[in-house]
C-alpha cells in the first residue's frame, strides 16, 4: 500500500500531529460537525412526538423506525463499502440524512405532524446511517498507523464526545426556548457540511479491491471473519442486549422521566451532556493508558452502563442523574477505545467494513424491538420496574461475557514503528487491522454520523 502523503493539504491541516494524516483530520472534523447536530436532534425527535400529543409508545415507535432500517440494510452497506470507494458511500448517506432531517424539521415547524410521517422520515435517516456507518469506520481505521492507533482513536473520540457535550446541552436549551423543529433543522445543515468535508477524503492509499466476486460472496467472507473469533461474536451478542435496554431506557423512558420529575427537556439535555463529559474524561485517560488485556478491562467498564437506568428508576434529582451519567460515560469510553484498538489489531483492512457491518447488525438487532415494546412493557409492569429490569440485564449479560476465555486473555500486541513523515494516511502495515464496534450511544460510534 502506498505511504505517500496527499498532495497540497491546506495550511490549517499542517499544524497537526505527525501521525494525524489528511483523512484522519477530515474525518474528525466532519464527525464533530454531525455530533453537534445529532445529539440535540435525538432529544428533539422525542419531544416532537410528545408535543404532537404522542405517548411513550409513540416515542418508542419513532425510535424503532430509525433503527429498523439499520438492521435491514447494514450488511448490504458493509459489503458495498468494501467494493467501492468508501467516501462516496459516506457522502451519499450524508445527503440522504440531510434531506430526511430537513423534511422532518419542516414538518414539525409547520405544525400538526402525523406519527406515520415522523416514522417515515426517521426511517430514511436510519437508512442513511446503515450505509454510512460501515464505510465510515473502515475509512477511519484505514487512516491510522498501527503504533498510533490507541492515541488516535482516543483523540478522535475526545473530539466527537466534546461536540456531543455541546450538542446535547445546546439542543435541550434550544428545544425549551424555540421548540424541537429548529434543532432538527440545525441537524440537517450539519449533515450537509459534514458531507462536503467527506467529499475531499483521499482513498489512493487503500489498495484496489480484487475485481469480480458477488455481493453474497463478500457477505460470506465477512461472516467467516466474524464467527471465527469468539471474543468478537460474544461481545456483539452482549451488546445486542445492552444497546437494546439502554436505548429503551434513554430514548423512551428518559424524556418521560424528565418531563414528569425533572422539569422538562433542558435537565435531560444536561444529563446527556454529563454523559458526554464522562466520555471526554475517558478519552483523556486513554490517551496515556494502554492496558495490556484490552477486552478484559473494556468489558469490566460496561457494568456502569446499568447506572443511568437505575438512576431514572429512583428517580434521582438532576444533579444525581448527571453524576451517574458522567461515571457511565467515562467507563464506556474506556471500553470504546480498547474495542477499537482490538479490532484495528485483529481484522484485515480489506474486510473492515464487512466485519463492521456484522458488528453493527448484531449490536443493534434487538434495539427496534426494545424501543417499540418500551411503551407496552411500561403499561404492563410500570416504568420503575421496567427501568430496574434494564439495569439488571446490563449486569447479567456483561458478567456472562467474562466467562469467555478469549475476552479475558486477549492482549495488546507490539506494533513496529512505521515512518510517518509529513503525516501520511497509513494503514497498519503488516499488522492486522479492523473496524471498531459501533453500538450507538452506549458504546460510542467511532466514526460519527
Secondary structure, DSSP 8 states (H G I E B T S, - for coil): ------SS--GGGGSS-TT--HHHHHHHHHHHHHHHHHHHHHHHHHHHHHHTT--HHHHHHHHHHHHHHHHHHHHHHHHHHTTS-HHHHHHHHHHHHHHHHHHHHHHHHHS---HHHHHHHHHHHHHHHHHHHHHHHHHHHHTS-GGGHHHHHHHHHHHHHHHHHHHHHHHHHHHHHH-HHHHHHHHHHHHHHHHHHHTT---TTS----S---HHHHHHHHHHHHHT-HHHHHHHHHHHHHHHHHHIIIIIIHHHHIIIII-SHHHHHHHHHHHHHHHHHHHHHHHH---SSHHHHHHHTTGGGHHHHHHHHHT--HHHHHHHHHHHHHHHHHHHHHHHHHHHHHS-GGGHHHHHHHHHHHHHTTHHHHHHHHHHHHHHH-HHHHHHHHHHHHHHHHHHHTTSHHHHH-----------TT------TTS--------HHHH--TT--
